[in-house]
Amino acid sequence: MSPSTYFVQECPTCGRRLHIRVEYLGRRVVCQHCHGALIATDPALRRPVDDYVNPLLRCADEMLATITERQLPSRLPHPR
């Protein structure tokens, strides 16, 4: 039997350092101490949420800004 490879991730609930098998990357795991749930993520690959959210919000704002009143229908059809 080959030895398992682990990485260390901090539990977001209790702060304990968890040793998680690499096989569980991307899966939901539970802290054995506090039973807090988390997604197993390699800390070296993690990026702050703002790195993902801000570009998406900026893109949505730009798309909304390009819509003019003429492009929007004055009234939506009444459902029958």
MOPAC internal coordinates of N, CA, C and O (Angstrom, degrees):
PM7 1SCF
backbone

  N    0.0000 0     0.00 0     0.00 0    0    0    0
  C    1.4516 1     0.00 0     0.00 0    1    0    0
  C    1.5325 1   108.76 1     0.00 0    2    1    0
  O    1.2310 1   120.74 1   -50.98 1    3    2    1
  N    1.3506 1   116.18 1   129.02 1    3    2    1
  C    1.4601 1   119.57 1  -177.82 1    5    3    2
  C    1.5297 1   110.06 1   -81.22 1    6    5    3
  O    1.2310 1   120.58 1   -33.48 1    7    6    5
  N    1.3360 1   116.50 1   146.52 1    7    6    5
  C    1.4623 1   119.31 1   179.81 1    9    7    6
  C    1.5284 1   110.81 1   -69.69 1   10    9    7
  O    1.2310 1   120.42 1   -34.17 1   11   10    9
  N    1.3220 1   116.80 1   145.83 1   11   10    9
  C    1.4666 1   121.85 1   179.39 1   13   11   10
  C    1.5190 1   110.14 1   -80.93 1   14   13   11
  O    1.2310 1   121.07 1   -28.82 1   15   14   13
  N    1.3217 1   115.55 1   151.18 1   15   14   13
  C    1.4536 1   121.58 1   175.68 1   17   15   14
  C    1.5157 1   107.85 1  -103.56 1   18   17   15
  O    1.2310 1   120.85 1   -44.80 1   19   18   17
  N    1.3193 1   115.98 1   135.20 1   19   18   17
  C    1.4618 1   122.05 1  -177.26 1   21   19   18
  C    1.5164 1   110.69 1  -119.27 1   22   21   19
  O    1.2310 1   120.87 1   -23.46 1   23   22   21
  N    1.3250 1   115.95 1   156.54 1   23   22   21
  C    1.4563 1   121.79 1   167.73 1   25   23   22
  C    1.5127 1   106.77 1  -128.63 1   26   25   23
  O    1.2310 1   120.68 1   -17.43 1   27   26   25
  N    1.3106 1   116.30 1   162.57 1   27   26   25
  C    1.4616 1   121.41 1  -176.47 1   29   27   26
  C    1.5179 1   108.97 1  -106.87 1   30   29   27
  O    1.2310 1   121.22 1   -48.29 1   31   30   29
  N    1.3394 1   115.27 1   131.71 1   31   30   29
  C    1.4587 1   121.73 1   176.44 1   33   31   30
  C    1.5178 1   107.80 1  -137.72 1   34   33   31
  O    1.2310 1   120.80 1   -38.97 1   35   34   33
  N    1.3083 1   116.07 1   141.03 1   35   34   33
  C    1.4587 1   120.92 1   179.71 1   37   35   34
  C    1.5183 1   110.08 1   -82.81 1   38   37   35
  O    1.2310 1   120.36 1   -43.00 1   39   38   37
  N    1.3230 1   116.92 1   137.00 1   39   38   37
  C    1.4628 1   121.48 1   175.81 1   41   39   38
  C    1.5319 1   107.86 1   -70.86 1   42   41   39
  O    1.2310 1   119.79 1   -52.82 1   43   42   41
  N    1.3347 1   118.00 1   127.18 1   43   42   41
  C    1.4677 1   119.85 1  -179.25 1   45   43   42
  C    1.5289 1   112.95 1   -70.89 1   46   45   43
  O    1.2310 1   120.12 1   164.49 1   47   46   45
  N    1.3198 1   117.37 1   -15.51 1   47   46   45
  C    1.4651 1   120.83 1  -179.15 1   49   47   46
  C    1.5164 1   112.40 1   -89.06 1   50   49   47
  O    1.2310 1   120.25 1   126.85 1   51   50   49
  N    1.3390 1   117.13 1   -53.15 1   51   50   49
  C    1.4637 1   119.66 1  -175.04 1   53   51   50
  C    1.5257 1   113.74 1  -108.61 1   54   53   51
  O    1.2310 1   119.69 1   167.24 1   55   54   53
  N    1.3208 1   118.19 1   -12.76 1   55   54   53
  C    1.4590 1   121.16 1   177.19 1   57   55   54
  C    1.5146 1   115.16 1    85.99 1   58   57   55
  O    1.2310 1   119.47 1  -179.50 1   59   58   57
  N    1.3063 1   118.61 1     0.50 1   59   58   57
  C    1.4675 1   120.36 1   179.14 1   61   59   58
  C    1.5230 1   110.72 1   -68.57 1   62   61   59
  O    1.2310 1   121.57 1   -29.86 1   63   62   61
  N    1.3132 1   114.61 1   150.14 1   63   62   61
  C    1.4658 1   120.43 1   176.59 1   65   63   62
  C    1.5236 1   107.50 1   -84.25 1   66   65   63
  O    1.2310 1   120.75 1   -60.82 1   67   66   65
  N    1.3237 1   116.17 1   119.18 1   67   66   65
  C    1.4553 1   121.54 1  -178.14 1   69   67   66
  C    1.5176 1   109.71 1  -102.24 1   70   69   67
  O    1.2310 1   120.37 1   -44.29 1   71   70   69
  N    1.3079 1   116.91 1   135.71 1   71   70   69
  C    1.4577 1   122.83 1   174.93 1   73   71   70
  C    1.5225 1   106.23 1   -97.64 1   74   73   71
  O    1.2310 1   120.71 1   -71.48 1   75   74   73
  N    1.3313 1   116.25 1   108.52 1   75   74   73
  C    1.4575 1   122.67 1  -172.62 1   77   75   74
  C    1.5254 1   109.18 1  -113.59 1   78   77   75
  O    1.2310 1   120.85 1   -45.14 1   79   78   77
  N    1.3188 1   115.98 1   134.86 1   79   78   77
  C    1.4653 1   120.31 1   177.49 1   81   79   78
  C    1.5196 1   110.27 1   -64.93 1   82   81   79
  O    1.2310 1   120.95 1   -36.59 1   83   82   81
  N    1.3149 1   115.79 1   143.41 1   83   82   81
  C    1.4604 1   121.43 1  -179.22 1   85   83   82
  C    1.5396 1   110.18 1   -61.43 1   86   85   83
  O    1.2310 1   120.02 1   150.53 1   87   86   85
  N    1.3022 1   117.56 1   -29.47 1   87   86   85
  C    1.4675 1   121.58 1   179.78 1   89   87   86
  C    1.5258 1   112.11 1   -60.27 1   90   89   87
  O    1.2310 1   120.22 1   158.58 1   91   90   89
  N    1.3476 1   117.19 1   -21.42 1   91   90   89
  C    1.4619 1   121.47 1  -176.78 1   93   91   90
  C    1.5235 1   113.63 1   -92.87 1   94   93   91
  O    1.2310 1   119.77 1  -175.80 1   95   94   93
  N    1.3289 1   118.04 1     4.20 1   95   94   93
  C    1.4677 1   120.80 1   179.06 1   97   95   94
  C    1.5303 1   110.38 1   -55.31 1   98   97   95
  O    1.2310 1   120.96 1   -48.18 1   99   98   97
  N    1.3201 1   115.77 1   131.82 1   99   98   97
  C    1.4555 1   121.57 1   178.83 1  101   99   98
  C    1.5182 1   114.09 1    84.38 1  102  101   99
  O    1.2310 1   120.01 1   173.84 1  103  102  101
  N    1.3114 1   117.59 1    -6.16 1  103  102  101
  C    1.4587 1   121.30 1  -179.51 1  105  103  102
  C    1.5255 1   111.35 1   -99.40 1  106  105  103
  O    1.2310 1   121.52 1   -19.77 1  107  106  105
  N    1.3116 1   114.69 1   160.23 1  107  106  105
  C    1.4725 1   120.86 1   175.86 1  109  107  106
  C    1.5239 1   107.34 1   -79.46 1  110  109  107
  O    1.2310 1   120.92 1   -52.44 1  111  110  109
  N    1.3253 1   115.85 1   127.56 1  111  110  109
  C    1.4608 1   121.51 1   176.99 1  113  111  110
  C    1.5222 1   108.60 1  -126.13 1  114  113  111
  O    1.2310 1   121.04 1   -15.11 1  115  114  113
  N    1.3322 1   115.62 1   164.89 1  115  114  113
  C    1.4599 1   121.31 1  -177.85 1  117  115  114
  C    1.5190 1   108.86 1  -123.57 1  118  117  115
  O    1.2310 1   120.83 1   -46.59 1  119  118  117
  N    1.3307 1   116.01 1   133.41 1  119  118  117
  C    1.4621 1   121.98 1   176.41 1  121  119  118
  C    1.5290 1   108.28 1   -66.38 1  122  121  119
  O    1.2310 1   120.21 1   -51.88 1  123  122  121
  N    1.3128 1   117.20 1   128.12 1  123  122  121
  C    1.4622 1   121.13 1  -179.25 1  125  123  122
  C    1.5256 1   112.34 1   -72.17 1  126  125  123
  O    1.2310 1   120.18 1   163.59 1  127  126  125
  N    1.3353 1   117.26 1   -16.41 1  127  126  125
  C    1.4646 1   120.53 1  -179.23 1  129  127  126
  C    1.5275 1   111.56 1   -86.08 1  130  129  127
  O    1.2310 1   120.40 1   125.71 1  131  130  129
  N    1.3497 1   116.84 1   -54.29 1  131  130  129
  C    1.4705 1   120.28 1  -173.97 1  133  131  130
  C    1.5279 1   113.69 1  -109.49 1  134  133  131
  O    1.2310 1   120.71 1   174.17 1  135  134  133
  N    1.3226 1   116.24 1    -5.83 1  135  134  133
  C    1.4695 1   123.15 1  -178.94 1  137  135  134
  C    1.5217 1   112.40 1    67.02 1  138  137  135
  O    1.2310 1   120.26 1  -158.67 1  139  138  137
  N    1.3218 1   117.12 1    21.33 1  139  138  137
  C    1.4620 1   121.48 1   174.85 1  141  139  138
  C    1.5229 1   110.04 1   -74.35 1  142  141  139
  O    1.2310 1   120.29 1   -41.10 1  143  142  141
  N    1.3245 1   117.06 1   138.90 1  143  142  141
  C    1.4607 1   121.69 1  -179.03 1  145  143  142
  C    1.5273 1   110.01 1   -91.69 1  146  145  143
  O    1.2310 1   120.80 1   -33.61 1  147  146  145
  N    1.3292 1   116.08 1   146.39 1  147  146  145
  C    1.4541 1   121.71 1   177.71 1  149  147  146
  C    1.5188 1   108.26 1  -155.72 1  150  149  147
  O    1.2310 1   120.97 1   -16.31 1  151  150  149
  N    1.3170 1   115.74 1   163.69 1  151  150  149
  C    1.4627 1   121.71 1   173.88 1  153  151  150
  C    1.5262 1   107.50 1   -96.42 1  154  153  151
  O    1.2310 1   120.69 1   -53.18 1  155  154  153
  N    1.3169 1   116.29 1   126.82 1  155  154  153
  C    1.4633 1   120.84 1  -179.92 1  157  155  154
  C    1.5272 1   109.01 1   -67.65 1  158  157  155
  O    1.2310 1   121.06 1   -63.49 1  159  158  157
  N    1.3345 1   115.57 1   116.51 1  159  158  157
  C    1.4570 1   121.84 1  -176.27 1  161  159  158
  C    1.5210 1   109.29 1  -136.01 1  162  161  159
  O    1.2310 1   120.67 1   -47.81 1  163  162  161
  N    1.3001 1   116.32 1   132.19 1  163  162  161
  C    1.4572 1   120.49 1   177.53 1  165  163  162
  C    1.5207 1   108.31 1   -68.82 1  166  165  163
  O    1.2310 1   119.43 1   -61.08 1  167  166  165
  N    1.3297 1   118.70 1   118.92 1  167  166  165
  C    1.4661 1   120.94 1  -177.63 1  169  167  166
  C    1.5267 1   113.21 1   -57.15 1  170  169  167
  O    1.2310 1   119.68 1   151.50 1  171  170  169
  N    1.3255 1   118.21 1   -28.50 1  171  170  169
  C    1.4639 1   120.59 1  -179.79 1  173  171  170
  C    1.5282 1   111.31 1   -68.68 1  174  173  171
  O    1.2310 1   120.11 1   156.20 1  175  174  173
  N    1.3231 1   117.40 1   -23.80 1  175  174  173
  C    1.4574 1   121.26 1  -177.94 1  177  175  174
  C    1.5185 1   113.26 1   -99.00 1  178  177  175
  O    1.2310 1   120.19 1   169.52 1  179  178  177
  N    1.3246 1   117.24 1   -10.48 1  179  178  177
  C    1.4620 1   121.19 1  -177.18 1  181  179  178
  C    1.5092 1   111.77 1   -72.33 1  182  181  179
  O    1.2310 1   120.92 1   -36.66 1  183  182  181
  N    1.3325 1   115.84 1   143.34 1  183  182  181
  C    1.4611 1   122.22 1   174.20 1  185  183  182
  C    1.5172 1   107.67 1  -126.50 1  186  185  183
  O    1.2310 1   119.92 1   -28.20 1  187  186  185
  N    1.3208 1   117.76 1   151.80 1  187  186  185
  C    1.4616 1   119.36 1   178.32 1  189  187  186
  C    1.5217 1   110.78 1   -59.36 1  190  189  187
  O    1.2310 1   120.88 1   -30.58 1  191  190  189
  N    1.3292 1   115.92 1   149.42 1  191  190  189
  C    1.4640 1   121.80 1  -179.30 1  193  191  190
  C    1.5228 1   110.97 1   -57.70 1  194  193  191
  O    1.2310 1   119.89 1   143.61 1  195  194  193
  N    1.3234 1   117.81 1   -36.39 1  195  194  193
  C    1.4638 1   121.13 1  -179.50 1  197  195  194
  C    1.5219 1   112.10 1   -58.57 1  198  197  195
  O    1.2310 1   120.03 1   150.18 1  199  198  197
  N    1.3328 1   117.54 1   -29.82 1  199  198  197
  C    1.4683 1   120.52 1   178.85 1  201  199  198
  C    1.5232 1   111.61 1   -63.24 1  202  201  199
  O    1.2310 1   120.51 1   152.50 1  203  202  201
  N    1.3260 1   116.64 1   -27.50 1  203  202  201
  C    1.4617 1   120.88 1   179.53 1  205  203  202
  C    1.5208 1   111.50 1   -94.19 1  206  205  203
  O    1.2310 1   120.44 1   137.42 1  207  206  205
  N    1.3198 1   116.77 1   -42.58 1  207  206  205
  C    1.4584 1   121.55 1  -171.50 1  209  207  206
  C    1.5260 1   112.18 1   -74.01 1  210  209  207
  O    1.2310 1   119.56 1   133.57 1  211  210  209
  N    1.3069 1   118.44 1   -46.43 1  211  210  209
  C    1.4619 1   120.71 1  -175.26 1  213  211  210
  C    1.5307 1   113.24 1   -58.35 1  214  213  211
  O    1.2310 1   118.59 1   133.91 1  215  214  213
  N    1.3311 1   120.30 1   -46.09 1  215  214  213
  C    1.4686 1   118.47 1   177.71 1  217  215  214
  C    1.5289 1   112.60 1   -63.17 1  218  217  215
  O    1.2310 1   120.04 1   144.36 1  219  218  217
  N    1.3170 1   117.52 1   -35.64 1  219  218  217
  C    1.4658 1   120.24 1   178.39 1  221  219  218
  C    1.5212 1   111.05 1   -66.35 1  222  221  219
  O    1.2310 1   120.22 1   136.36 1  223  222  221
  N    1.3225 1   117.18 1   -43.64 1  223  222  221
  C    1.4673 1   120.50 1   178.44 1  225  223  222
  C    1.5186 1   111.04 1   -65.23 1  226  225  223
  O    1.2310 1   120.21 1   139.53 1  227  226  225
  N    1.3153 1   117.21 1   -40.47 1  227  226  225
  C    1.4589 1   121.45 1   178.88 1  229  227  226
  C    1.5279 1   110.11 1   -62.03 1  230  229  227
  O    1.2310 1   120.15 1   136.65 1  231  230  229
  N    1.3247 1   117.33 1   -43.35 1  231  230  229
  C    1.4588 1   121.90 1   178.91 1  233  231  230
  C    1.5270 1   110.66 1   -63.96 1  234  233  231
  O    1.2310 1   119.98 1   136.67 1  235  234  233
  N    1.3240 1   117.64 1   -43.33 1  235  234  233
  C    1.4638 1   121.18 1   178.60 1  237  235  234
  C    1.5232 1   110.73 1   -62.77 1  238  237  235
  O    1.2310 1   119.89 1   137.89 1  239  238  237
  N    1.3178 1   117.82 1   -42.11 1  239  238  237
  C    1.4628 1   121.30 1   178.18 1  241  239  238
  C    1.5251 1   111.14 1   -61.59 1  242  241  239
  O    1.2310 1   120.36 1   138.11 1  243  242  241
  N    1.3369 1   116.92 1   -41.89 1  243  242  241
  C    1.4670 1   120.34 1   178.99 1  245  243  242
  C    1.5262 1   111.26 1   -64.49 1  246  245  243
  O    1.2310 1   120.51 1   139.42 1  247  246  245
  N    1.3272 1   116.63 1   -40.58 1  247  246  245
  C    1.4570 1   120.08 1   179.40 1  249  247  246
  C    1.5306 1   111.22 1   -65.61 1  250  249  247
  O    1.2310 1   120.57 1   138.00 1  251  250  249
  N    1.3226 1   116.51 1   -42.00 1  251  250  249
  C    1.4605 1   120.09 1   178.59 1  253  251  250
  C    1.5247 1   111.35 1   -65.81 1  254  253  251
  O    1.2310 1   120.15 1   145.38 1  255  254  253
  N    1.3192 1   117.33 1   -34.62 1  255  254  253
  C    1.4586 1   121.06 1  -179.24 1  257  255  254
  C    1.5270 1   111.60 1   -68.32 1  258  257  255
  O    1.2310 1   119.88 1   154.59 1  259  258  257
  N    1.3257 1   117.84 1   -25.41 1  259  258  257
  C    1.4620 1   120.23 1  -178.83 1  261  259  258
  C    1.5227 1   112.92 1   -80.06 1  262  261  259
  O    1.2310 1   120.08 1   164.68 1  263  262  261
  N    1.3174 1   117.45 1   -15.32 1  263  262  261
  C    1.4664 1   120.41 1   179.93 1  265  263  262
  C    1.5311 1   108.51 1   -77.84 1  266  265  263
  O    1.2310 1   120.61 1   -51.67 1  267  266  265
  N    1.3111 1   116.43 1   128.33 1  267  266  265
  C    1.4612 1   120.42 1   177.94 1  269  267  266
  C    1.5181 1   109.50 1  -106.44 1  270  269  267
  O    1.2310 1   121.10 1   -10.78 1  271  270  269
  N    1.3161 1   115.50 1   169.22 1  271  270  269
  C    1.4623 1   120.36 1   179.63 1  273  271  270
  C    1.5223 1   111.29 1   -61.06 1  274  273  271
  O    1.2310 1   119.82 1   146.61 1  275  274  273
  N    1.3355 1   117.95 1   -33.39 1  275  274  273
  C    1.4628 1   120.76 1  -179.73 1  277  275  274
  C    1.5191 1   111.73 1   -67.39 1  278  277  275
  O    1.2310 1   120.24 1   151.85 1  279  278  277
  N    1.3213 1   117.14 1   -28.15 1  279  278  277
  C    1.4498 1   120.19 1  -179.19 1  281  279  278
  C    1.5260 1   112.27 1   -77.77 1  282  281  279
  O    1.2310 1   120.86 1   158.75 1  283  282  281
  N    1.3212 1   115.95 1   -21.25 1  283  282  281
  C    1.4566 1   120.13 1   179.76 1  285  283  282
  C    1.5150 1   109.80 1   -91.64 1  286  285  283
  O    1.2310 1   119.54 1   -42.52 1  287  286  285
  N    1.3283 1   118.49 1   137.48 1  287  286  285
  C    1.4658 1   119.16 1   176.41 1  289  287  286
  C    1.5322 1   110.13 1   -66.33 1  290  289  287
  O    1.2310 1   121.32 1   -36.20 1  291  290  289
  N    1.3248 1   115.08 1   143.80 1  291  290  289
  C    1.4638 1   118.53 1  -179.30 1  293  291  290
  C    1.5141 1   110.94 1   -69.05 1  294  293  291
  O    1.2310 1   120.60 1   145.98 1  295  294  293
  N    1.3169 1   116.45 1   -34.02 1  295  294  293
  C    1.4559 1   120.91 1   177.14 1  297  295  294
  C    1.5107 1   108.41 1  -140.42 1  298  297  295
  O    1.2310 1   121.23 1   -37.51 1  299  298  297
  N    1.2879 1   115.26 1   142.49 1  299  298  297
  C    1.4547 1   119.20 1   174.26 1  301  299  298
  C    1.5174 1   108.33 1   -83.99 1  302  301  299
  O    1.2310 1   119.40 1   -36.62 1  303  302  301
  N    1.3199 1   118.76 1   143.38 1  303  302  301
  C    1.4586 1   120.17 1   178.99 1  305  303  302
  C    1.5198 1   110.51 1   -61.39 1  306  305  303
  O    1.2310 1   121.28 1   -36.23 1  307  306  305
  N    1.3019 1   115.15 1   143.77 1  307  306  305
  C    1.4631 1   120.97 1   179.95 1  309  307  306
  C    1.5173 1   109.45 1   -77.86 1  310  309  307
  O    1.2310 1   119.68 1   -53.84 1  311  310  309
  N    1.3378 1   118.21 1   126.16 1  311  310  309
  C    1.4651 1   119.35 1   178.81 1  313  311  310
  C    1.5227 1   110.61 1   -69.30 1  314  313  311
  O    1.2310 1   120.51 1   -42.48 1  315  314  313
  N    1.2975 1   116.63 1   137.52 1  315  314  313
  C    1.4843 1   119.83 1  -179.96 1  317  315  314
  C    1.4875 1   110.81 1  -111.74 1  318  317  315
  O    1.2310 1   120.10 1   180.00 1  319  318  317

